[in-house]
């Protein structure tokens, strides 16, 4: 197969406001011997895009291609003989033309590269659109609900921004694990979406006192775990709604990073706090394959579903999508249609 000399991608050449997000032309990606080359159909939009855009997270080198996940088809396989003979590699049964999904940086381009261990084959009954819409948040929801705080049957958990992409999937995962789910969101429309995902109680934080309502719902006990993607503006709520021996899981920085917390702050309730990164739960090939297969199974069985908004592969559309995401105007997941299937 012949490849183009250059590709189009959407990314950054500097940090700044939303107008630094641009379509750029780059050389066709040159894979390392352990990487797979993917012809991209869909790429995801995530909060982390804006952490790099705004300079909250450092960029190693410019230009920086946005996109933490994509779906498409394989156009080139690894060339390292040691990898081709690896047991974990063989278990994936990769082939040219195979439909796949990956959670790897730099995916919002016409072609992308990804380490083979970060690539998961897709069964025929999962669409490329659904795969791209669930990879980053789906893996995160599954791993955090199993490892950051192991949600148990009978637990009560709280989810901030419950109608977003991550919140929607975490709600469904928590219900599959037998928990009661309480969450917060901004509008009645979003509350309806959260209820359709299985949420038991949804609090409109603009109209209601979140702490008071959570304590009313739990008869003053509080929740076993709080999953907080808000960050700075959500931390104080977490401390007030968490029960004795509970766990606060900080999963994002939508309102800014959480200020330093003194260890003694945990003492009155014997609390646990963690700030996990999903990649650290999916570091080895077997770990990644475990969660990749688990997500595939849930999607194929319709146990997990995503509300998806598709935007075109254009600068203005992606800039607006990122504005809407950070401004709390989105419901579910936004993905970019890079190419027709």
C-alpha positions in Angstrom: 0.0 0.0 0.0 1.3 3.5 -0.8 1.0 6.2 1.7 0.7 10.0 1.3 3.8 12.1 2.0 1.9 14.3 4.4 -1.2 14.2 6.5 -3.6 16.7 8.0 -4.1 16.8 11.8 -5.7 19.1 14.4 -3.3 20.2 17.1 -1.2 22.9 18.7 2.0 24.7 17.8 1.9 26.8 21.0 -0.1 27.0 24.2 -2.9 29.6 24.7 -6.6 30.2 24.2 -8.9 28.1 22.0 -7.6 29.8 18.8 -4.3 28.0 19.1 -6.1 24.8 18.0 -5.5 24.5 14.3 -5.4 22.1 11.4 -1.8 21.5 10.5 0.1 19.6 7.8 2.6 17.1 9.0 4.8 14.4 7.4 3.3 10.9 7.3 3.9 9.3 10.7 7.1 7.2 10.9 6.3 4.3 13.3 8.9 2.7 15.6 9.3 -1.1 15.2 6.8 -1.6 18.0 4.0 0.7 16.6 0.9 0.1 14.5 -0.1 2.6 11.9 -3.9 3.4 11.9 -6.0 5.1 9.2 -8.2 7.1 11.5 -12.0 7.4 11.1 -12.9 8.9 14.4 -11.0 10.7 17.2 -12.2 11.7 20.6 -12.3 15.1 22.3 -11.4 15.2 26.0 -10.7 17.6 28.8 -7.0 16.7 28.7 -6.8 18.4 25.3 -7.3 21.7 27.1 -4.8 20.9 29.8 -2.1 20.8 27.1 -3.6 23.7 25.2 -3.6 25.9 28.3 -0.2 24.8 29.5 -1.5 23.0 32.7 0.2 19.9 31.4 3.6 20.4 29.6 4.0 19.6 25.9 7.2 17.7 25.2 7.6 19.1 21.7 5.7 21.1 19.1 3.6 20.5 17.1 1.3 18.6 19.4 -1.5 16.6 17.9 -4.7 16.5 19.9 -6.8 13.4 20.5 -6.4 10.7 23.3 -8.2 8.0 21.4 -9.2 6.9 17.9 -10.8 4.2 15.9 -10.0 3.1 12.4 -8.2 0.4 10.4 -4.7 -1.0 10.6 -2.5 -0.1 7.6 0.9 -1.3 9.0 2.0 -3.7 11.7 5.1 -3.7 13.9 8.3 -4.9 12.4 10.3 -6.0 15.4 10.6 -9.9 15.3 10.6 -10.1 19.1 7.2 -8.3 19.2 5.7 -10.4 16.4 6.6 -13.5 18.4 5.4 -12.1 21.8 2.6 -14.1 23.4 0.5 -11.0 24.3 0.9 -9.6 20.7 -0.2 -12.9 19.2 -3.3 -13.0 21.4 -4.6 -9.9 19.6 -4.5 -11.5 16.1 -3.7 -8.3 14.4 -4.0 -8.0 10.6 -3.9 -5.4 7.9 -7.3 -3.9 7.4 -8.5 -4.9 10.8 -10.8 -2.5 12.7 -9.3 -1.3 15.9 -9.5 1.2 18.7 -6.6 2.8 20.7 -6.2 5.1 23.6 -2.9 6.8 22.8 -1.9 10.4 22.4 -1.7 12.2 19.1 -4.8 10.6 17.4 -6.6 13.5 15.7 -5.0 13.1 12.3 -5.7 11.3 9.1 -3.2 8.6 10.1 -1.8 7.9 13.5 0.7 5.6 15.2 0.1 3.7 18.5 2.1 1.2 20.5 0.7 -2.3 19.8 -0.1 -2.9 23.4 -2.4 0.1 23.3 -4.4 -1.2 20.3 -7.5 -3.4 20.7 -9.2 -5.3 17.9 -13.0 -4.6 17.5 -15.6 -7.2 16.9 -18.0 -6.7 14.0 -20.9 -5.7 16.3 -19.2 -2.6 17.7 -19.1 0.4 15.4 -16.0 2.6 14.9 -18.1 5.5 16.2 -19.0 3.8 19.4 -15.5 2.6 19.9 -14.0 6.1 19.6 -16.7 7.5 21.9 -16.0 5.1 24.7 -12.3 4.3 24.8 -10.8 6.9 27.0 -13.8 7.3 29.4 -14.8 3.7 29.2 -11.4 2.3 30.2 -11.2 5.0 32.9 -14.6 4.2 34.4 -13.9 0.4 34.4 -10.4 0.8 35.9 -11.3 3.4 38.5 -14.4 1.5 39.6 -12.3 -1.6 40.1 -9.0 -0.3 41.3 -9.1 3.4 42.5 -12.2 2.5 44.6 -13.6 -1.0 44.2 -17.3 -0.3 44.0 -19.2 -3.0 45.9 -22.9 -4.0 45.8 -24.7 -1.8 48.3 -22.3 1.1 48.1 -23.5 4.6 47.6 -21.2 6.7 45.3 -21.3 10.3 44.2 -20.3 11.4 40.7 -19.6 15.0 39.9 -20.7 16.2 36.4 -22.7 13.0 36.0 -24.0 13.7 32.5 -20.6 14.1 30.9 -18.8 11.4 28.9 -17.0 10.0 31.9 -19.8 10.5 34.3 -22.3 8.8 32.1 -20.1 5.7 31.7 -19.1 5.6 35.3 -22.8 5.7 36.3 -23.5 2.7 34.2 -20.5 0.8 35.5 -21.4 1.6 39.1 -24.9 0.3 38.5 -23.5 -2.9 37.0 -21.5 -3.4 40.2 -24.6 -2.9 42.4 -24.2 0.6 43.7 -26.6 3.4 44.4 -25.5 6.4 42.4 -26.0 10.1 43.3 -24.7 12.8 41.0 -24.6 16.5 40.3 -25.2 18.3 37.0 -26.3 21.8 35.8 -29.6 21.4 34.0 -32.8 19.5 34.1 -32.0 18.1 30.6 -28.7 16.8 31.8 -30.4 15.3 34.9 -32.8 13.4 32.6 -29.8 12.0 30.7 -28.2 10.9 33.9 -31.4 9.2 35.0 -31.6 7.4 31.7 -28.1 6.0 32.4 -29.3 4.6 35.7 -28.5 7.4 38.2 -30.7 7.1 41.3 -30.6 10.7 42.5 -29.5 13.7 40.5 -28.9 17.1 42.1 -28.9 20.4 40.1 -26.0 22.1 41.7 -27.1 25.6 40.5 -30.4 25.3 42.3 -29.8 23.0 45.2 -27.3 22.7 48.1 -25.4 19.6 47.0 -24.0 18.8 50.5 -27.4 19.1 52.1 -29.2 17.0 49.5 -26.6 14.2 49.7 -26.8 14.0 53.4 -30.6 14.0 53.2 -30.5 11.1 50.7 -28.0 9.1 52.8 -29.7 9.8 56.2 -26.7 11.8 57.3 -24.2 9.0 56.6 -22.6 10.3 53.4 -21.3 8.3 50.5 -18.7 5.5 50.3 -16.8 7.2 47.5 -16.9 10.4 45.5 -15.5 10.5 42.0 -14.6 14.1 41.3 -13.7 15.4 37.8 -14.3 19.1 38.9 -11.1 19.4 40.9 -10.6 22.7 42.8 -14.3 23.7 43.1 -15.4 20.2 44.1 -13.0 19.2 46.8 -14.7 20.9 49.7 -18.0 19.2 48.7 -16.2 15.8 48.7 -15.0 16.3 52.3 -18.4 17.1 53.5 -20.4 14.3 51.7 -17.9 11.5 52.3 -18.7 9.0 55.1 -16.3 7.7 57.7 -13.6 5.4 56.0 -14.7 6.7 52.6 -12.6 7.3 49.5 -12.3 10.5 47.4 -11.1 9.8 43.9 -10.0 13.0 42.1 -10.3 12.2 38.4 -9.8 15.6 36.7 -9.3 19.3 36.9 -12.2 20.9 35.1 -12.2 23.9 37.5 -8.5 23.8 38.1 -6.1 21.6 40.1 -7.0 20.7 43.6 -5.0 22.8 46.1 -2.6 20.8 48.4 -4.3 18.8 51.1 -2.7 18.3 54.5 -2.7 14.7 55.6 -4.3 15.6 58.9 -7.4 16.7 56.9 -8.1 13.0 56.4 -8.0 12.1 60.1 -11.5 13.1 61.3 -13.1 10.4 59.1 -10.1 8.1 58.4 -10.4 9.0 54.7 -8.5 7.9 51.7 -7.7 10.1 48.7 -6.3 9.1 45.4 -5.5 10.9 42.1 -5.1 8.0 39.7 -4.2 8.1 36.0 -5.8 5.4 34.0 -2.6 4.7 32.0 -1.0 3.5 35.3 -3.7 0.9 35.6 -3.2 -0.2 32.0 0.6 -0.1 31.7 1.4 -3.7 30.8 0.0 -5.5 27.6 -2.1 -7.8 29.7 -3.6 -5.0 31.8 -4.5 -3.0 28.7 -6.0 -6.1 27.0 -8.0 -6.9 30.1 -9.8 -3.6 30.1 -10.0 -3.4 26.4 -11.7 -6.8 26.2 -14.0 -5.9 29.1 -15.1 -2.7 27.4 -15.7 -4.6 24.2 -17.9 -7.1 26.0 -20.0 -4.5 27.7 -20.5 -2.5 24.4 -21.3 -5.7 22.5 -23.9 -6.7 25.1 -25.3 -3.1 25.3 -24.5 -2.9 29.0 -22.6 0.3 28.3 -23.8 2.9 25.8 -22.7 6.4 25.0 -24.5 9.5 23.9 -22.4 10.7 21.0 -22.1 14.1 19.2 -20.0 14.0 16.0 -18.3 17.1 14.7 -16.4 17.5 11.4 -12.6 17.4 11.1 -12.3 21.2 10.8 -10.6 23.8 12.9 -13.6 25.9 13.8 -15.7 22.8 14.8 -13.0 21.4 17.1 -12.4 24.8 18.7 -16.1 25.2 19.4 -16.4 21.6 20.7 -13.5 22.3 23.2 -15.2 25.5 24.3 -18.4 23.7 24.9 -16.7 20.9 26.8 -14.9 23.2 29.1 -17.9 25.4 29.5 -20.1 22.6 30.7 -22.4 22.8 27.6 -22.0 19.2 26.4 -23.9 16.0 27.1 -22.1 12.7 26.7 -19.1 12.4 24.4 -17.9 14.5 21.4 -15.9 12.8 18.7 -14.4 14.1 15.4 -15.2 12.4 12.2 -11.8 12.3 10.4 -12.8 10.2 7.5 -15.8 8.2 6.1 -15.9 4.5 7.0 
